């Protein structure tokens, strides 16, 4: 029996190590939905994409492109800066192509086809030390995240047009209770929540809400689509607009209601205390988006799958030893 228990512990330890190593490695799809091609708006698309990622040793870069129309080469910093494809460190011509990040430091990639690099098809990234190992244990509820719109550029007329904010949004998953932070210079910009048709046409004939004092913090209270722009003349048509989709989080099982108090003894009955009316929340200064589905409970996450798998294996092995 003791030998079987030791074997069970060894199996659990091996599986835990395997799950940790798997979780530690991330595959980064270069450019997101844009893929690997000459980017509209120039090199800012890949600069923006890289700035939204964290690269660690063991991660993988995945370049999606059409074979024969693009390639990808790992090059030196000098070759990257000068768009010189003459002596690449390595080159791959079949898409999709993968590069494994085996060491910390700077990595540089370009397309070697004529003028592609000059037109912005190049990527520079920095790789940090090993990715942190997840600690074993049940998953904690997801903590709401603050997203600074546009990163270091903030909320302004973006270089490269509307692609900039579309690229920025594509790198994130937004959930109920997250917050968008719009940073801008007061008096030069504003932030407007608008309907979808206003966002698409840039015809600012109606708004849901307008905020003029930076920083503007907008909490995403409900799932669904949100649209933002600036009401300043031509700012929307020049690319200062943002569309995001917010996902609802998992709903935990409702807690059991507390037991009712025992009735008073006979002869000493009193009238029941009046039930106070429900407290109404104070009005929000921000207009709410459409109401959520009844099943949505903001900021709750159901976890524990990792521990459950290991527990089942342990019980099965130990039970077999007892038999």
N, C-alpha and C positions, 0 to 999 in steps of 0.2 A: 504493500500500500504506500509506504513512504517513498519508494522509487517512483510510483505513478504520480504522486503529488509533486515530486521534484520535476518530473517530465512536464507536468501541466504548467508549472511556474516558468520553465524554460520556453515553452511554446508561447505563453503570454508575453514574455519579455521580447521574443523575436518578432512577434506581430506588432507589438508597440513600437519597436525600433523601425520596422518597415513602414508603418503608418506615419511615423514622424518624418522619416526621410522623404516619403512621397509628398507630404504636405509642405516640406521645406522648399521643394523645387517648383518654380513658377515658369510657365511658358508665356512669353510676351509676344503677342501678334503685332509686328511692327506696323504702325500707322492705323491700327484698329480696322475699321471697315474700309478705310482708304486703301490699305494694303501697301505694296511696294511699287511705286510708279512715279512718274514726274508729277509732283503735287501741284494742284491749282493754288496760286498765291505764293509759290516759291518755297524756300527751305523752312519757312516759319512753321509749316505743318509738322515736320518731323522734330524740329526743336521743341515745339509745344508738346508733342506726344511724349518725347523723352523726359521732359520736365515733370510730367504727371506720373512717372513710374519710379519704382525703387528696384534696382537691379542688384542681385546678390550672387555670390559664387554658387554654381550649380544650376542657375537659371538658364533658360533657353530662349534665344531669339528666333522667331519664326517669320520668315519673309515670304509673303504670298504674292506671286506674280505669274504671268503667262510665259511659259518657256518660249524662247525665241524673240520675245519682245523686251525682256529685261534680263539683267543678271545682278549678282550682288558680290562684292569683293571686300574682304577685310584688308585695310590699308593702314599705313602710318599716318600720324597726325599731319605731317607735311603734305602727303599725297591727298589727304582729306581737304586741307585748306586750299590747295592749289588745283583740286580736281584733276590730279595726275594719275591715270590708270596704268602707267607703264610697268610698275613692279609691285603687284599686289601680294600681300602675305598669303592669301588664299582666295579662290574665286569659285563661285558656284553658278551654274547656268541653267539648272533645272528647278523649276518651281513646283511646290514650295520648298524653300531651303532653310535648314536649321543651323544655327551656330550655338555651341555650348559655351557658356561663360565660366571658364575653369579657374580663373585667377582674378584677384582684385586689381583695379586700375581702370584706365581709359581705353575704350574700344572705338574704332572708326570704320565706317562702311560707306561705300559709294556704288553707284551703277557705272560700269565701265563703257557703256554704249555712248556714242557721240552726243555731247552736249547734255546728257541726262543729269550728270552731277552739277554742271553749271546752272541748270534750270531748277535745282533744289533737291534732286534725288540723292541725298546723302544723310547720314545719321552718325551722331556722336553720343556716346553714353558713358557713364561712370559706374563701375561695379564695386560694391562695398564687400565687407567680409561675409562669412557664412550667414545664411538666413537664420533668424532665431528659431529654436526648436519649440514647438507648442508643448505646454505643460500638460501632463495627463490630468484628466478630471472632467467632470460634466461641463458642458458649454454654458457660459454665462449669457444672460440676455444681451443683445446687441446694444452698444452705447450709441446714442445719436451722434452724428458727425457734423461738424461745421465745414462747409466748402466755400473757399474764397473764389468767387467767380473770376475766371481768367487768370488765376495764379498771380504771378508778379506783375502782369500787365494791368490787372484789375478790370474795371468797367469803363471802357472808353471806345472810341472808334478804332477797331483793331487793324493791325497790319494784315494784309491779305484778304480783307473782307469778311463776310459772314462765315467762311470756313473755319475761322479761328475759334469762335465760340461753339460751333458745331463739333469741332474736333475735341475741344475741352470737355464738353458734355459727354462725348462718346466714351471717355476713359473712366467714367464713374457709374456706379449704381446708386440711385437715390431712393431712400426709404422714408416712410412716414416718421416724423419727428426730427429728421435732419434739418439743417439750417443753411440757407444760402446767404453769403456775406458779399455785398456789393461795395467795393471801395472806389471812390472817385473824388475829384476836387469839387467841393461845393460851388455852385454857381456856373459850372461848366457842363454838368451832366445831371440827369435824374434817372430814376428807375420807375417804369410803369408796368403793372400787371395788366395784360390785355387779352382779349379774346383771340382765338386762333386765326380768324379772318384778318384781324388787324395786324397780327404778326406776319402773316404771309404776304399781305399787300403793302405793308408799311404806310397805310392810310390811317393816320392817328385821329380818327373821328370819334372814337370812344375808348375809354379806359375803365378798368375795374378799380385801380388805385394807383396813385402817383406818390413817390417818395423823393424828397429833394435834399435831405440832410444825410451826409455820409458819416460813418458807414451805415448802410441799410441792411438789416438782418430780417430775413423772411423765413419763418418756420414752415416746413412742408407738413401741414396737419392732416392732409387726406391724400389717398392715392389718386393717380390720374395724370393728365398732362397740364403743364404750366407753361405760360408764354410771357416773356419779358422783353421790353425794348426801352429806348429813350424817346422822350417826346420832343427833344430838340430837333430843329430843322435838318433834314437829310441824314441824321445819325443812324436811323434804322436802315435806310437804303444803302448806307455805307458799311453795314455789317454789324452795328451795335444792337444785336438782338439775340435772344437765347430761348431755346425750347428744351424742356426736360420731361422725362416720364418718371413718376414716383410710384414705387411699389409698396404695397401694404406688407406688413410683417406677419409672421405666424401668430395664431391666437392660442393661448394656453387654455386648458380646461377650466371652466368656471369653478370658483371655490364654493364648497357647500355652505348653505346659509347657517348662521349660528342657531343653536337650539332655542326654543321659546322658553321663557322663565316659567317655573311651576305656578299653578294657580294659588291664590291665597287661601288659607284655611277657612272652613265654613264659619259663618257668623262674623267674619271680619273682612268681608269683601269690600273693595274700594273700586271706584270707577277707574277704568283704564286711562292712563295718561294720554293726552292728545298727541297724535303723530305729527311732528313738525313737517311743514312743506319742504320739498327738495330745494336745496340751495341752487340758485341759478348762477352760473359763472358770469363774471363781469364781462361787458362787451369788449371785443377785441378791437384794437385800432387798425387791424388789417382785415380786409374783407375775406371771408372764407371761400375757398373753392367749393365745387359741388360736394354735397354730403357723401360720406363714404358708404360702402356696402355694410350691411348689418354685421357681417362676420369679421370686420376689420377691427383689431385692437392695436393701437399704435404702440411701437417700441417694445414688443414682446417677441421673443425667439424661443422656439422649442429645441432643446439640444439633448445630448446624452447618448447619441448613437455609438460613439467611440467606446465609452465605458460598457455599454450594453453588450456589444459584440464580445469583448474580452470576458465579461462576466459569464456569458452563456457557455463559452468554451471551457472556462475554469470549472464551472459546475458540472458540465458533462464529463470531463476527464476525471474529476474527483469522485463523482458518483459511480463511474465505471469501476474505479479501483475498490470502492466499498463493496460492490457486488462480487 
